[in-house]
Amino acid sequence: MGRFWNDQDLNLLAELSGDMPWCKVPAMFNKAATVKRTECAMRRKAAQLGILRECTGQYVSPWQVALAIGCSHQRVLRWCESGKLPFVRYGNTGGHGRWIKRDDLADFARRNPELFGGMRESDLVQLLSNETLAEELAAMKLPRLKQATRVVCVESGFTWRTIAEAAKAAYVTKQRMRYVVRHGGVINGRHYRAVD
């Protein structure tokens, strides 16, 4: 039989779960709680009470950014890895260990407003936690971010609007064309690359 959860500990669990990445919650909880608990016990209690373990406070995941602005998760990770979008790493779970501070995301939005085009002001406020910036970005009335990657054949110079069109012309799958465009290689004796 487990130890009793008092109201103070329940409130602390709920507050921490929404404010920071889950991998930080157990250590922070045990520093401030009246009774020390295991991560498993905290996870079980959060599920039992319907507390979301997804971070909605000062951090946001690359998945949340990608979903909000309408691009791929890999694109957001590339921004992080190139240094354009600062991130912190908590835990050692691959891509899930990366977290972006909302302040850093707001700075990124100021430098790259075109990436946040087409979003409603209310969605921008939720994503950036900055009403002034959200109002400014929404007032710009920028078009929605387009996901299409233009592709050029190095040998012929012919350009396609999308990876799908290039793959169809080369008689290969989209996955194969996407791999060659990103990592290099040859398809039917020809090289392909993305057009910037």
TAURLIN-V705912 format. One record per pair of residues at least 6 apart in sequence whose C-alpha atoms are under 6 Angstrom apart, sorted by the first residue. I is the first residue (numbers start at 1). J is the second residue. D is the distance in whole Angstrom. If there is no record, write none. Layout:
I;J;D, I;J;D
This chain:
9;33;6, 17;53;5, 18;55;5, 18;56;5, 18;57;6, 19;55;6, 19;56;6, 19;57;4, 19;58;6, 20;55;5, 20;59;6, 21;55;5, 26;39;6, 30;36;5, 58;101;6, 58;102;6, 59;100;5, 59;101;5, 59;102;6, 60;99;6, 60;100;5, 61;99;5, 62;76;6, 63;73;6, 66;72;6, 66;73;5, 69;116;6, 71;147;6, 79;85;5, 80;86;6, 87;99;5, 87;100;5, 88;98;6, 88;99;5, 89;97;5, 89;98;5, 90;97;5, 91;97;5, 102;128;6, 106;128;6, 115;145;6, 117;142;4, 117;143;5, 117;144;5, 118;142;6, 118;143;5, 118;144;4, 121;134;6, 121;138;5, 124;134;5, 125;131;5, 125;134;5, 148;162;5, 149;162;5, 150;160;6, 150;161;5, 150;162;5, 150;194;6, 150;195;5, 151;159;6, 151;160;5, 151;193;6, 151;194;5, 151;195;6, 152;158;6, 152;159;4, 152;192;6, 152;193;6, 153;191;6, 153;192;5, 154;191;5, 154;192;6, 160;166;6, 164;174;5, 167;173;6, 167;174;5, 167;177;6, 181;192;6, 181;193;5, 181;194;6
